C-alpha cells in the first residue's frame, strides 16, 4: 500500500512540475513579447530547463520500464512475448518531437502549448494504456489523432493526411497500440521519402463486432518497402490476441502501399 501511495505521489509531483513549467514557459513568452526586460528571458529559460528535465525524466522512466518488462520475458513465456510484441512508438519519434518543440519554444511559437499537450497525452497513453489487455476503440482513435497532429507539425512541408471513421459503437474493445505501427510505417516510408505530393489516408470502420483498419500511402519507388521486424511482430501479436479472428493484408502497387487489418472482437 505504501509503495502504491509513493508511486502515485511521485506521478502527481511530476505532473505538477510538467504543467507548472509549461505554464511558466507560455507566461513568460507572452511577457517577452510585450517587454524587453532581461529578467523575463531568464525566467523563461529557467522554466524551459525545468520542462525539458521533466520530459527527460519521463523518457528515462519509460525506457527503464521497457527494459524491466523485457527481463520478465524469461519468466513468463506467453505473457512476456505479448509484451515484447506490443507496438511501442519508436523512441526516435519522442526525441525528434522534443527537438522540434525546443525550436518552437526558442521561436516563441504559439504552437508550443498545443504540442506540449499532445505529447503529454501520447506519452500517457503509451505508458499506461499500453499495459492493458484491451482499450476502447474511441481511446485508440484519439491516440492516433494526437500522433498524427504532432507528425503534421514535425514535418516542415505540406502533407495530406486524412483519417476517416465510420463507427457504430466506439466503446467496443480492441487491443491497445495495435494500429500505430502501420501508421508509423506510412510516415516513415512514405512522407519522409517524398519531397512533395505525399499523402496518408487512414480509414477505420466498425460494424457490429467487426473492426477494419486500413492505411494507404504513397512512397518513393527507389526504397522498396519490405516486411521488417515490426510487421513480423504485428503478425505474431494478432495471432496471439485474435486467433482465427483477424486478417492482415499488405499490398504494393507501383508507388502506392496498402495495409489493412480486420478484427472480429469478442
C-alpha distance (Angstrom), angle and dihedral (degrees) to the residues before:
residue distance angle dihedral
X1 . . .
X2 3.81 . .
X3 3.81 92.0 .
X4 3.81 90.4 50.4
X5 3.80 90.9 50.7
X6 3.82 90.8 49.5
X7 3.80 90.4 49.1
X8 3.79 93.3 54.2
X9 3.81 91.8 41.2
X10 3.81 91.6 54.5
X11 3.81 90.4 45.9
X12 3.81 89.6 50.3
X13 3.83 91.9 50.0
X14 3.82 91.8 48.8
X15 3.79 91.6 49.3
X16 3.83 90.5 49.1
X17 3.81 90.5 51.4
X18 3.81 90.7 45.7
X19 3.79 94.2 50.4
X20 3.81 93.5 39.3
X21 3.80 94.1 51.1
X22 3.82 90.5 45.8
X23 3.80 91.8 51.7
X24 3.80 90.8 44.7
X25 3.82 92.1 52.4
X26 3.80 92.2 49.6
X27 3.83 92.5 44.1
X28 3.79 96.1 51.5
X29 3.78 91.3 40.7
X30 3.80 87.8 60.0
X31 3.82 91.0 46.9
X32 3.81 90.4 50.2
X33 3.79 90.2 54.6
X34 3.81 90.7 57.0
X35 3.81 99.3 35.3
X36 3.80 139.3 34.4
X37 3.82 96.6 -148.1
X38 3.80 110.9 141.7
X39 3.80 91.5 -142.4
X40 3.81 90.9 66.2
X41 3.79 90.7 54.5
X42 3.82 89.5 49.7
X43 3.80 92.1 51.9
X44 3.80 90.1 46.0
X45 3.82 90.3 54.2
X46 3.83 91.5 47.2
X47 3.79 92.2 53.5
X48 3.80 89.5 43.7
X49 3.83 91.9 54.7
X50 3.82 90.0 46.3
X51 3.81 91.4 49.9
X52 3.79 94.8 51.4
X53 3.81 90.6 43.9
X54 3.80 89.3 57.2
X55 3.81 91.0 46.7
X56 3.81 89.3 50.0
X57 3.80 90.6 50.7
X58 3.81 91.8 50.0
X59 3.80 91.8 48.8
X60 3.81 91.1 48.0
X61 3.82 90.9 49.2
X62 3.79 90.7 48.0
X63 3.80 93.4 50.2
X64 3.82 90.8 44.6
X65 3.79 89.3 54.0
X66 3.82 90.6 50.6
X67 3.81 90.7 51.8
X68 3.80 91.3 48.0
X69 3.81 90.9 49.5
X70 3.79 90.0 49.6
X71 3.81 90.8 56.4
X72 3.79 90.0 53.8
X73 3.81 88.5 64.2
X74 3.81 89.3 83.9
X75 3.81 92.2 61.7
X76 3.79 106.2 38.9
X77 3.76 111.7 38.5
X78 3.79 105.6 -171.1
X79 3.81 96.9 28.4
X80 3.77 91.0 46.9
X81 3.78 93.4 47.2
X82 3.78 91.0 53.7
X83 3.81 90.2 49.3
X84 3.78 90.2 51.5
X85 3.79 92.4 47.5
X86 3.79 94.5 49.9
X87 3.77 109.0 115.6
X88 3.78 107.1 -113.4
X89 3.79 118.8 -175.9
X90 3.79 112.5 -100.8
X91 3.85 108.1 -97.2
X92 3.81 87.8 -134.0
X93 3.81 86.8 69.6
X94 3.81 89.8 61.3
X95 3.79 94.5 45.5
X96 3.82 93.2 46.9
X97 3.79 90.3 47.8
X98 3.81 90.8 50.3
X99 3.81 90.0 52.2
X100 3.79 90.3 51.6
X101 3.79 89.9 45.3
X102 3.79 89.9 52.6
X103 3.80 89.6 52.2
X104 3.81 91.3 49.8
X105 3.81 90.6 50.1
X106 3.81 92.6 49.8
X107 3.79 89.8 48.9
X108 3.81 88.9 47.0
X109 3.80 89.3 -127.1
X110 3.80 119.8 -176.5
X111 3.82 87.4 -133.3
X112 3.82 92.1 69.3
X113 3.85 97.6 89.7
X114 3.83 91.3 45.5
X115 3.81 92.9 52.5
X116 3.81 91.5 45.9
X117 3.80 91.1 53.4
X118 3.81 94.6 46.6
X119 3.80 93.3 46.2
X120 3.80 89.9 50.0
X121 3.83 91.3 52.4
X122 3.81 92.4 48.0
X123 3.80 92.2 50.2
X124 3.80 92.0 47.4
X125 3.80 92.9 49.7
X126 3.81 94.3 45.1
X127 3.80 94.3 48.3
X128 3.80 101.9 38.7
X129 3.81 109.4 19.9
X130 3.81 90.4 40.6
X131 3.81 89.8 66.3
X132 3.80 92.8 60.9
X133 3.78 123.9 92.3
X134 3.81 92.7 -133.8
X135 3.77 139.9 14.4
X136 3.79 134.7 178.6
X137 3.78 119.5 -84.8
X138 3.81 87.3 -125.5
X139 3.82 91.4 59.4
X140 3.79 91.5 48.1
X141 3.82 91.8 50.8
X142 3.82 92.0 48.2
X143 3.80 88.5 51.0
X144 3.81 91.9 52.0
X145 3.82 90.9 48.2
X146 3.82 91.6 53.4
X147 3.81 90.2 48.6
X148 3.81 92.5 49.4
X149 3.81 92.7 47.7
X150 3.81 91.2 54.6
X151 3.80 91.9 46.4
X152 3.81 89.9 53.5
X153 3.80 89.6 54.8
X154 3.81 92.5 44.5
X155 3.79 96.1 57.3
X156 3.78 113.7 75.0
X157 3.81 93.3 -148.9
X158 3.78 139.3 66.7
X159 3.80 111.6 -81.5
X160 3.79 128.5 178.7
X161 3.79 109.0 -139.2
X162 3.80 119.0 168.6
X163 3.79 125.9 -177.0
X164 3.81 114.2 -173.4
X165 3.79 126.1 -179.2
X166 3.80 134.7 -167.1
X167 3.79 104.3 -176.6
X168 3.81 129.7 169.7
X169 3.80 96.6 -178.6
X170 3.81 119.0 11.6
X171 3.83 91.5 -174.5
X172 3.82 91.4 71.4
X173 3.81 110.5 120.8
X174 3.80 124.2 -115.9
X175 3.80 134.3 167.1
X176 3.83 109.9 -85.8
X177 3.80 122.1 -112.7
X178 3.79 91.5 14.5
X179 3.81 98.5 128.1
X180 3.80 102.6 35.0
X181 3.81 95.4 85.1
X182 3.81 92.2 60.9
X183 3.81 90.6 48.7
X184 3.81 90.6 48.5
X185 3.81 90.0 51.8
X186 3.81 91.1 50.7
X187 3.81 90.5 55.9
X188 3.80 95.8 39.4
X189 3.81 99.0 45.6
X190 3.81 96.3 27.6
X191 3.79 117.8 33.6
X192 3.81 95.1 27.5
X193 3.81 91.8 52.7
X194 3.81 95.6 50.0
X195 3.78 128.9 70.5
X196 3.81 95.0 -162.0
X197 3.81 144.7 4.7
X198 3.79 92.8 30.8
X199 3.79 119.3 157.9
X200 3.79 141.9 178.6
X201 3.81 120.0 -164.9
X202 3.80 118.3 -168.6
X203 3.80 123.3 -172.4
X204 3.81 124.0 -173.8
X205 3.81 117.9 -173.6
X206 3.79 126.4 179.0
X207 3.80 122.1 -176.0
X208 3.81 120.7 167.3
X209 3.83 104.9 -45.8
X210 3.81 95.8 -19.7
X211 3.81 123.1 99.2
X212 3.81 121.3 -172.4
X213 3.80 121.9 -169.3
X214 3.82 119.2 -175.8
X215 3.81 131.5 177.2
X216 3.81 122.7 -170.1
X217 3.81 122.2 -177.0
X218 3.77 139.9 158.1
X219 3.80 123.2 -126.3
X220 3.78 143.3 180.0
X221 3.80 109.6 -80.1
X222 3.78 92.8 -139.0
X223 3.81 99.7 69.7
X224 3.79 99.5 51.9
X225 3.80 114.9 -148.1
X226 3.79 113.3 -119.3
X227 3.77 132.3 177.3
X228 3.80 107.8 -90.2
X229 3.78 134.9 -177.4
X230 3.81 91.3 -74.8
X231 3.79 93.2 59.9
X232 3.81 92.1 45.3
X233 3.80 90.1 52.3
X234 3.79 90.9 47.1
X235 3.82 90.9 53.5
X236 3.81 91.4 49.8
X237 3.78 92.4 47.8
X238 3.80 91.8 50.2
X239 3.80 89.9 50.0
X240 3.80 91.1 52.4
X241 3.80 97.7 43.0
X242 3.81 101.5 33.2
X243 3.81 107.3 26.8
X244 3.81 109.1 -174.5
X245 3.82 87.9 -10.9
X246 3.80 101.5 89.1
X247 3.78 145.8 54.7
X248 3.81 131.5 -159.5
X249 3.80 117.2 -162.1
X250 3.81 122.6 -175.1
X251 3.81 119.4 -174.9
X252 3.79 133.1 176.4
X253 3.82 122.3 -166.2
X254 3.80 114.5 176.6
X255 3.82 102.8 -61.8
X256 3.82 96.9 -13.1
X257 3.81 121.9 94.4
X258 3.82 124.4 -166.0
X259 3.78 127.5 -169.7
X260 3.80 121.1 -179.0
X261 3.81 131.7 -178.5
X262 3.81 121.8 -170.2
X263 3.81 119.3 -169.6
X264 3.79 133.6 -174.1
X265 3.79 106.5 -151.6
X266 3.80 120.5 -147.9
